[in-house]
């Protein structure tokens, strides 16, 4: 049989064979197809994260343009994409072995048009009812769901020796979508992209008694053409590998204790990353917004996911070299130390502690990003390819509830204690548990399953 990996069945979608561990197969076309697939799916994943976290960039501006919502309602809006993203990932984790990479990636990307078009119109009318915004926030979770089908696909395209690097590149660059949307939004809403007859008129934004004109709909509008182009490109350029399983067959992953331990570790890393990325702007607003000369949350919040995403890309090759469990151990200790430091900075008397608060948060994002990469190196070492893809999808699904969980925790903490400090104490306890578990099961000398 030919080793040309571009050969597909007559439907043009499914490859006849895929053997990444075969050196000859990998060199004779397998490598080029795998890296091409990684490039296309990573671009699509980046747009998915941008759509998923669009609400976190818009929510702090809504009261300033006339929407009448309480802080609790705003936290709920920021949290809803996380609830949807986690739930939809539980569906996505089964899709790739059933329908293939090409179909899943292209159609999932094009589905992002629903929340983007919806938010484009909704923010132009301050009388849009809260239930409609909550529905659109839930639909933004479509972007969060994509992760749990895209990443398992990538894990199956690469040999084990490169999976840590490949998964870190895809997830790390994809995670940049969070910082991109939070960085671009304050700039892109400052001017008209086109005539008001095409993209709508401006809104009056009031901040500190000063009024200005903004175009909040631009935040969604600028993404729409990219979603269309990337989604169509995925349909035209991707192939699907012949690793198939029906819905029932994929449930075998739940019989392994490693599925549950790795889920806890990924909740620690990605759950914290996504949860804090979604709530960082509101945290800055709630903790420091009452002081004179308060900082603009969106001028600082994008740095968190940016640092975490960069760390994830860097930590992939490091995990391939040193081992995922060892890197996860150091990442967990770093997250624990950063969180304990933050507990001393969340009830400030003034803006003097703001630089230290941001530094503590960036350290937490940095170590979470490293752990995001290292845990994804551990999973393919513990499971065979199809199961590893399923575990990656499931752990990603549960950890994607981070924005929802963190939104609810911080909303409850501020409502009950007027402070975020209790949440950070709870996080410290959870991180300590995971550090101990990872050391016992995977990282210590003589561990039964070093990975």
C-alpha positions as CSV (number, residue, x, y, z in Angstrom):
1,X,0.0,0.0,0.0
2,X,1.2,3.5,-0.8
3,X,2.6,5.6,2.0
4,X,1.1,8.7,0.5
5,X,-1.0,10.1,3.3
6,X,-3.0,12.3,1.0
7,X,-4.9,9.3,-0.3
8,X,-8.5,9.3,0.9
9,X,-11.6,7.3,0.3
10,X,-13.9,8.2,-2.5
11,X,-15.8,10.7,-0.3
12,X,-12.6,12.9,0.0
13,X,-12.7,13.0,3.7
14,X,-11.4,9.9,5.4
15,X,-7.8,8.8,5.0
16,X,-7.1,5.2,4.2
17,X,-4.5,4.8,6.8
18,X,-2.7,6.8,9.5
19,X,0.4,5.5,11.3
20,X,2.3,8.4,12.9
21,X,4.5,6.1,15.0
22,X,5.8,4.5,11.7
23,X,9.0,6.5,10.9
24,X,8.7,5.8,7.1
25,X,5.1,6.8,7.0
26,X,5.8,9.9,9.0
27,X,8.6,11.0,6.8
28,X,6.7,10.2,3.5
29,X,3.9,12.7,3.9
30,X,2.5,12.0,7.4
31,X,4.5,14.8,9.0
32,X,3.5,17.5,6.4
33,X,-0.2,16.6,6.7
34,X,-0.1,16.6,10.5
35,X,1.5,20.0,10.7
36,X,-0.9,21.4,8.0
37,X,-3.8,20.1,10.0
38,X,-2.4,21.6,13.2
39,X,-2.1,25.0,11.5
40,X,-5.6,25.1,10.2
41,X,-7.3,23.8,13.4
42,X,-5.2,26.2,15.5
43,X,-6.4,29.2,13.5
44,X,-10.0,27.9,13.9
45,X,-9.4,27.3,17.7
46,X,-8.2,30.8,18.1
47,X,-11.4,32.2,16.7
48,X,-13.3,29.9,18.9
49,X,-11.6,31.3,22.0
50,X,-12.2,34.8,20.8
51,X,-15.9,34.2,20.5
52,X,-16.0,32.3,23.8
53,X,-14.5,35.2,25.7
54,X,-16.2,38.1,23.8
55,X,-18.7,38.5,26.6
56,X,-15.9,39.1,29.2
57,X,-14.6,42.0,27.1
58,X,-18.1,43.5,26.6
59,X,-19.6,43.1,30.0
60,X,-17.6,45.9,31.8
61,X,-18.8,48.3,29.1
62,X,-22.5,47.5,29.1
63,X,-23.4,49.7,32.2
64,X,-21.4,52.6,30.7
65,X,-23.6,52.7,27.5
66,X,-26.9,52.5,29.3
67,X,-27.6,48.9,30.3
68,X,-29.0,48.7,33.8
69,X,-27.6,45.6,35.5
70,X,-26.4,44.8,39.0
71,X,-22.8,43.5,39.7
72,X,-24.3,40.0,40.3
73,X,-26.1,40.1,36.9
74,X,-22.8,41.2,35.2
75,X,-20.9,38.3,36.9
76,X,-23.7,35.9,35.6
77,X,-23.2,37.3,32.1
78,X,-19.5,36.7,32.3
79,X,-20.0,33.2,33.7
80,X,-22.6,32.0,31.3
81,X,-20.2,31.2,28.4
82,X,-18.3,29.0,30.8
83,X,-21.4,27.0,31.7
84,X,-22.2,26.6,28.0
85,X,-18.6,25.8,27.0
86,X,-18.2,23.1,29.6
87,X,-21.6,21.5,28.7
88,X,-20.9,21.6,25.0
89,X,-17.5,20.1,25.4
90,X,-19.1,17.1,26.9
91,X,-20.7,16.7,23.5
92,X,-17.7,17.6,21.5
93,X,-15.5,15.0,23.2
94,X,-17.4,12.3,21.3
95,X,-17.6,14.0,17.8
96,X,-14.2,13.5,16.2
97,X,-14.1,9.6,16.3
98,X,-17.7,9.7,14.9
99,X,-17.7,12.3,12.2
100,X,-14.0,13.1,11.6
101,X,-11.8,16.2,11.8
102,X,-12.9,17.8,8.6
103,X,-16.6,17.9,9.3
104,X,-16.3,18.7,13.0
105,X,-13.8,21.6,12.7
106,X,-15.5,23.3,9.7
107,X,-19.1,23.2,11.0
108,X,-18.1,24.0,14.6
109,X,-16.3,27.1,13.4
110,X,-19.2,28.3,11.2
111,X,-21.6,27.8,14.2
112,X,-19.8,30.8,15.9
113,X,-21.7,33.1,13.5
114,X,-24.8,32.7,15.7
115,X,-23.4,34.4,18.9
116,X,-21.3,36.9,16.9
117,X,-24.2,38.2,14.8
118,X,-26.4,38.2,17.9
119,X,-24.1,40.3,20.0
120,X,-23.5,42.6,17.0
121,X,-27.1,43.6,17.2
122,X,-27.8,43.3,20.9
123,X,-25.2,45.8,22.1
124,X,-26.6,48.5,19.9
125,X,-29.9,48.6,21.9
126,X,-29.6,49.2,25.7
127,X,-33.2,48.1,26.0
128,X,-32.3,44.5,24.9
129,X,-33.7,42.4,27.7
130,X,-31.4,40.6,30.1
131,X,-32.7,37.2,29.2
132,X,-31.7,37.8,25.6
133,X,-28.2,38.8,26.6
134,X,-28.0,35.6,28.8
135,X,-29.0,33.5,25.8
136,X,-26.4,35.1,23.6
137,X,-23.8,34.6,26.4
138,X,-24.7,31.0,26.4
139,X,-24.3,30.8,22.7
140,X,-20.9,32.3,23.0
141,X,-20.0,29.0,24.7
142,X,-20.1,27.3,21.3
143,X,-16.6,28.6,21.0
144,X,-15.6,26.9,24.3
145,X,-17.1,23.6,23.2
146,X,-14.8,23.4,20.1
147,X,-11.7,22.7,22.2
148,X,-12.8,19.2,23.2
149,X,-13.1,18.0,19.6
150,X,-10.2,19.9,18.1
151,X,-7.5,18.9,20.6
152,X,-8.3,15.1,20.6
153,X,-8.0,15.3,16.8
154,X,-4.5,16.8,17.1
155,X,-3.4,14.2,19.6
156,X,-4.2,11.5,17.1
157,X,-2.4,13.1,14.2
158,X,1.0,13.2,16.0
159,X,3.4,10.5,17.4
160,X,3.7,10.4,21.2
161,X,7.2,12.0,21.1
162,X,5.7,15.2,19.6
163,X,2.3,15.3,21.2
164,X,3.3,17.6,24.1
165,X,4.7,20.1,21.6
166,X,1.8,19.9,19.1
167,X,-0.9,20.1,21.8
168,X,0.9,23.0,23.5
169,X,1.2,24.9,20.2
170,X,-2.4,24.4,19.4
171,X,-3.9,25.1,22.8
172,X,-1.4,27.9,23.6
173,X,-2.0,29.8,20.4
174,X,-5.7,29.1,20.6
175,X,-5.7,30.5,24.2
176,X,-4.2,33.7,22.7
177,X,-7.7,34.3,21.4
178,X,-8.7,35.3,25.0
179,X,-6.1,38.0,25.2
180,X,-6.7,39.1,21.6
181,X,-10.4,39.8,22.1
182,X,-9.7,41.6,25.4
183,X,-6.9,43.6,23.9
184,X,-8.5,44.5,20.6
185,X,-12.0,45.3,21.9
186,X,-11.1,48.6,23.7
187,X,-9.4,49.8,20.5
188,X,-11.8,48.5,17.8
189,X,-14.8,50.0,19.5
190,X,-13.3,53.5,19.4
191,X,-14.1,54.2,15.7
192,X,-16.6,53.4,13.0
193,X,-15.5,50.4,10.8
194,X,-17.9,51.4,8.1
195,X,-20.9,53.6,7.5
196,X,-23.7,53.5,10.1
197,X,-26.1,52.1,7.4
198,X,-23.9,49.0,7.2
199,X,-22.6,48.3,10.7
200,X,-24.8,50.6,12.9
201,X,-24.3,53.9,14.7
202,X,-22.4,54.7,17.8
203,X,-23.4,54.5,21.5
204,X,-22.7,57.1,24.1
205,X,-20.3,55.8,26.8
206,X,-20.1,57.6,30.1
207,X,-17.1,57.0,32.3
208,X,-16.1,59.2,35.2
209,X,-18.6,61.9,34.1
210,X,-17.0,62.1,30.7
211,X,-18.9,61.1,27.6
212,X,-17.5,59.6,24.4
213,X,-18.8,57.8,21.3
214,X,-18.1,54.1,20.9
215,X,-19.1,51.3,18.5
216,X,-19.4,48.3,20.8
217,X,-20.8,46.2,17.9
218,X,-17.4,46.3,16.2
219,X,-16.0,43.7,18.7
220,X,-18.2,41.1,17.2
221,X,-18.3,42.5,13.6
222,X,-14.5,42.2,13.2
223,X,-14.5,38.5,13.9
224,X,-17.3,37.5,11.4
225,X,-15.2,37.5,8.2
226,X,-12.4,35.5,9.8
227,X,-14.9,32.9,11.0
228,X,-16.3,32.5,7.5
229,X,-12.9,32.2,5.9
230,X,-11.4,29.8,8.4
231,X,-14.5,27.6,8.5
232,X,-14.6,27.2,4.7
233,X,-10.8,26.7,4.6
234,X,-11.2,23.8,7.1
235,X,-13.8,22.2,4.9
236,X,-11.6,22.5,1.8
237,X,-8.2,21.5,3.3
238,X,-8.7,19.1,6.2
239,X,-8.9,15.3,6.1
240,X,-10.1,12.8,8.8
241,X,-8.0,9.9,10.1
242,X,-9.4,6.4,10.2
243,X,-9.7,6.1,14.0
244,X,-13.4,5.6,14.7
245,X,-15.6,4.7,17.6
246,X,-19.3,5.0,18.3
247,X,-20.7,6.8,21.3
248,X,-20.9,3.8,23.6
249,X,-17.4,2.5,22.9
250,X,-15.9,5.8,24.0
251,X,-17.2,5.4,27.6
252,X,-14.3,3.0,28.4
253,X,-12.2,5.9,29.5
254,X,-14.3,6.3,32.7
255,X,-13.1,3.0,34.1
256,X,-9.6,4.3,34.6
257,X,-8.6,6.2,37.7
258,X,-6.2,8.2,35.6
259,X,-9.1,9.8,33.8
260,X,-10.3,11.3,37.1
261,X,-6.9,12.3,38.5
262,X,-6.0,14.0,35.2
263,X,-9.4,15.8,35.3
264,X,-8.6,17.2,38.7
265,X,-5.1,18.4,37.5
266,X,-6.6,20.0,34.4
267,X,-9.3,21.7,36.5
268,X,-6.4,23.2,38.6
269,X,-4.6,24.5,35.5
270,X,-7.0,25.2,32.7
271,X,-10.0,25.7,35.0
272,X,-8.0,28.4,36.8
273,X,-6.8,29.9,33.6
274,X,-10.2,30.1,31.9
275,X,-12.0,31.1,35.1
276,X,-9.7,33.9,36.0
277,X,-9.4,35.1,32.3
278,X,-13.2,35.5,32.2
279,X,-13.4,37.3,35.6
280,X,-10.1,39.3,35.7
281,X,-11.7,42.5,34.3
282,X,-14.6,42.4,36.8
283,X,-12.2,41.6,39.6
284,X,-10.1,44.7,38.9
285,X,-13.3,46.7,38.7
286,X,-14.8,45.4,42.0
287,X,-11.5,45.5,44.0
288,X,-10.0,48.7,42.7
289,X,-12.8,50.5,40.9
290,X,-14.0,52.5,43.9
291,X,-10.7,54.4,44.3
292,X,-10.1,57.8,42.6
293,X,-8.1,57.3,39.4
294,X,-9.1,53.7,39.2
295,X,-7.5,51.7,36.4
296,X,-9.4,50.7,33.2
297,X,-9.9,46.9,33.7
298,X,-9.6,46.2,30.0
299,X,-6.2,48.0,29.8
300,X,-4.8,45.3,32.2
301,X,-6.9,42.2,32.0
302,X,-5.7,40.9,28.6
303,X,-2.2,40.5,30.1
304,X,-3.3,37.5,32.2
305,X,-4.4,35.2,29.3
306,X,-1.6,36.5,27.2
307,X,1.0,35.4,29.7
308,X,-0.7,32.1,30.4
309,X,-1.0,31.3,26.6
310,X,2.7,32.1,26.0
311,X,3.7,29.9,28.9
312,X,1.6,27.1,27.5
313,X,3.4,27.2,24.1
314,X,6.8,27.3,25.8
315,X,6.1,24.5,28.2
316,X,5.1,22.0,25.5
317,X,8.6,21.2,24.3
318,X,9.8,21.4,27.9
319,X,7.3,18.8,28.9
320,X,8.4,16.5,26.0
321,X,12.0,16.8,27.3
322,X,11.6,16.6,31.1
323,X,8.3,14.7,31.4
324,X,4.8,16.1,32.0
325,X,4.4,15.1,35.6
326,X,7.6,16.8,36.7
327,X,6.6,20.0,35.0
328,X,3.1,19.8,36.4
329,X,4.6,19.5,39.9
330,X,6.5,22.7,39.6
331,X,3.5,24.5,38.0
332,X,1.2,23.5,40.8
333,X,3.7,24.7,43.4
334,X,3.9,28.0,41.6
335,X,0.1,28.3,41.4
336,X,-0.1,27.6,45.1
337,X,2.5,30.2,46.1
338,X,0.9,32.9,43.8
339,X,-2.5,32.3,45.2
340,X,-1.4,32.5,48.8
341,X,0.3,35.8,48.0
342,X,-2.9,37.2,46.4
343,X,-4.9,36.6,49.5
344,X,-2.9,39.5,51.0
345,X,-3.7,41.8,48.2
346,X,-7.5,41.4,47.6
347,X,-8.7,43.9,50.3
348,X,-6.7,47.0,49.4
349,X,-6.8,50.4,51.2
350,X,-5.8,52.2,48.0
351,X,-4.3,51.9,44.5
352,X,-0.8,51.4,46.0
353,X,-1.2,47.6,46.0
354,X,-2.6,47.5,42.4
355,X,0.8,46.7,40.7
356,X,1.4,43.9,43.2
357,X,-2.1,42.5,42.6
358,X,-1.5,42.5,38.8
359,X,1.9,40.9,39.3
360,X,0.4,38.1,41.5
361,X,-2.3,37.5,39.0
362,X,0.2,37.3,36.1
363,X,2.3,34.8,38.1
364,X,-0.8,32.7,38.6
365,X,-1.6,32.8,34.9
366,X,2.0,32.0,34.0
367,X,2.1,28.8,36.2
368,X,-1.4,27.8,35.1
369,X,-0.2,28.1,31.4
370,X,2.7,25.8,32.1
371,X,0.5,23.3,33.8
372,X,-2.0,23.4,30.9
373,X,0.8,22.1,28.6
374,X,2.3,19.6,30.9
375,X,-0.9,17.9,31.8
376,X,-1.6,17.4,28.1
377,X,1.7,15.7,27.8
378,X,0.8,13.3,30.7
379,X,-2.5,12.1,29.1
380,X,-1.1,10.6,25.9
381,X,1.5,8.8,27.9
382,X,-1.1,7.2,30.1
383,X,-3.6,6.1,27.4
384,X,-3.6,4.6,23.9
385,X,-4.4,7.1,21.1
386,X,-8.1,6.9,20.8
387,X,-8.6,6.9,24.6
388,X,-6.1,9.7,25.1
389,X,-8.2,11.8,22.7
390,X,-11.3,11.0,24.7
391,X,-9.6,11.9,28.0
392,X,-8.3,15.1,26.6
393,X,-11.8,16.0,25.5
394,X,-13.4,15.1,28.8
395,X,-10.9,16.9,31.0
396,X,-11.1,19.9,28.8
397,X,-14.9,19.8,29.1
398,X,-14.9,19.7,32.9
399,X,-12.2,22.4,33.2
400,X,-14.2,24.6,30.8
401,X,-16.7,25.2,33.5
402,X,-14.0,27.4,35.0
403,X,-15.5,30.7,33.8
404,X,-18.9,29.7,35.2
405,X,-17.6,28.4,38.5
406,X,-15.3,31.4,39.1
407,X,-18.0,33.8,38.1
408,X,-20.4,32.3,40.7
409,X,-17.7,32.0,43.4
410,X,-16.6,35.6,43.0
411,X,-20.2,36.9,42.8
412,X,-21.1,35.0,46.0
413,X,-18.0,36.1,47.8
414,X,-18.6,39.8,47.0
415,X,-22.2,39.5,47.9
416,X,-21.5,37.8,51.3
417,X,-18.1,39.1,52.3
418,X,-17.5,42.2,50.1
419,X,-14.2,40.6,49.2
420,X,-12.6,38.0,46.8
421,X,-10.3,36.7,49.5
422,X,-12.3,33.6,50.5
423,X,-12.2,32.4,46.9
424,X,-8.4,32.6,46.8
425,X,-8.1,30.7,50.1
426,X,-10.3,28.0,48.6
427,X,-8.2,27.8,45.5
428,X,-5.1,27.5,47.5
429,X,-6.5,24.4,49.3
430,X,-7.5,22.8,46.0
431,X,-4.1,23.5,44.4
432,X,-2.4,21.9,47.4
433,X,-4.5,18.8,47.1
434,X,-3.6,18.4,43.4
435,X,0.1,19.0,44.0
436,X,0.1,16.2,46.5
437,X,-1.9,13.9,44.2
438,X,0.4,14.5,41.2
439,X,3.5,13.8,43.3
440,X,2.1,10.6,44.7
441,X,0.8,9.2,41.4
442,X,3.1,10.5,38.7
443,X,6.0,12.7,39.7
444,X,7.8,11.0,42.6
445,X,10.7,8.6,42.2
446,X,9.3,5.1,42.0
447,X,5.8,6.2,41.0
448,X,3.8,3.4,39.4
449,X,2.9,5.5,36.4
450,X,5.6,8.1,35.6
451,X,4.5,10.3,32.8
